[in-house]
Amino acid sequence: MKKSSNDKLKHLFDKNGRLTEKAIDDAKNVSIKELMESRDYILNKEGNHYYSLAEHDSFKIHDKDNKWYWNSRGRGGVGAITLLRDEELFNRSFRDAVIELNTEEAQRLQGDFSKNALNQAPREPYQFPTETIASDTDKVQKYLVEERQLNKNIVNTLISKGLIRQDQRNNVVYPWAKDGEIVGHNLEGTYKSEDKNRFKQVNDLGDNSEGFSFQTGQGEVKNHFYFESEVDAMSYVSLNGLTNHSKYIAMRGVNNEERLIKELVDHVKKYDRTPNIVYAVDSDKAGKNFLEREVINARRTEFKDEKVNYFVSTPPNTEGIKDWNDLLKARNGKPFEPEERTKIWSKQAYTQLQKNKTQEKEI
């Protein structure tokens, strides 16, 4: 007698119906390179361990570390789960991605990847490229303040603290600081190329669970604000001002699961309680899907017996505006007056708001 599809999936879940850690790890370790090839994507080899998609040459895969990054979109991730969750490519939920990657065919790809990994040299340690950093930040300041219209004082303060730098090619360098050390960085071009794409690059030796962030005050923060990019975080505070005891965190897109979890884990380890989580993502389709997944249908309602309080703050969904920098530029860099500042919705209020909008469309 053949097993039903439900029987075949039983081993992926524990007695409470949650995906097991083994199922998640097995899914994460499926080779991204071989997964894309098995789905008829054509890859071009670009040197040691690097590949690009033939139809999107800014989409890069590093097969040694099983990472991907889409430079023109400014997003990427580690492991096959993050790839399947990408809205533009596969648009799977976390649960569906794990199940799909635990099929017999996908696990064969994982086996091949694991076998190759055994023969690879140890990964090089990350080092911040001090030798490429320029002695001034003129081009970066001009780009961020004049083109992006960010608050000059905020930009200058972050530069003075070493959280924004300029390299010798005039790119913005965003170091990732952790416990007084730089553990990674990403780059952003200060001009657009002929194809109207802005250069973006994440150093593949850095700790992908870390990233650009800044906070108000010292010691414990009460609020974690999450943004899709570094410029979005600075645009938000340029518009709304800084909130006391808060940390502003760039996720590098909406599919960096490691980044979300690591910030929460580190905070709870240090202070034994969870901060308020404020998701300030874009108001486009990808942002809305992220909020549905992480807020309305939140899996992490508790963390180590601590309740997680979710909040939402998004830019208005109007023509020509999808993110915080669009909104800031539409206002010519002018900050909000106190009574104009962006509303922050609780999880309950945001969920009800979306239900109301759905009902209005049905009438």
HELIX and SHEET records of a PDB file:
HELIX    1   1 SER A    5  LEU A    9  1                                   5    
HELIX    2   2 LYS A   10  LEU A   12  5                                   3    
HELIX    3   3 GLU A   21  LYS A   28  1                                   8    
HELIX    4   4 ILE A   32  SER A   38  1                                   7    
HELIX    5   5 ALA A   80  LEU A   84  1                                   5    
HELIX    6   6 PHE A   94  LEU A  101  1                                   8    
HELIX    7   7 GLU A  104  LEU A  118  1                                  15    
HELIX    8   8 THR A  130  THR A  132  5                                   3    
HELIX    9   9 ASP A  138  LYS A  142  1                                   5    
HELIX   10  10 TYR A  143  GLU A  147  3                                   5    
HELIX   11  11 LYS A  152  SER A  160  1                                   9    
HELIX   12  12 GLU A  230  ASN A  240  1                                  11    
HELIX   13  13 GLU A  257  TYR A  271  1                                  15    
HELIX   14  14 LYS A  285  LEU A  291  1                                   7    
HELIX   15  15 GLU A  292  ILE A  296  3                                   5    
HELIX   16  16 TRP A  324  ALA A  330  1                                   7    
HELIX   17  17 PRO A  338  GLU A  340  5                                   3    
HELIX   18  18 LYS A  347  GLU A  362  1                                  16    
SHEET    1   A 5 LEU A  43  LYS A  45  0                                        
SHEET    2   A 5 TYR A  50  LEU A  53 -1                                        
SHEET    3   A 5 PHE A  59  HIS A  62 -1                                        
SHEET    4   A 5 LYS A  67  TRP A  70 -1                                        
SHEET    5   A 5 ARG A  75  VAL A  78 -1                                        
SHEET    1   B 4 ARG A 165  GLN A 166  0                                        
SHEET    2   B 4 VAL A 172  LYS A 178 -1                                        
SHEET    3   B 4 GLU A 181  LYS A 192 -1                                        
SHEET    4   B 4 ARG A 198  VAL A 202 -1                                        
SHEET    1   C 6 SER A 213  GLN A 215  0                                        
SHEET    2   C 6 SER A 246  ALA A 250 -1                                        
SHEET    3   C 6 ASN A 223  PHE A 227  1                                        
SHEET    4   C 6 ASN A 276  TYR A 279  1                                        
SHEET    5   C 6 TYR A 310  VAL A 312  1                                        
SHEET    6   C 6 TRP A 345  SER A 346 -1                                        
SHEET    1   D 2 GLU A 302  PHE A 303  0                                        
SHEET    2   D 2 GLU A 306  LYS A 307 -1                                        
END                                                                             
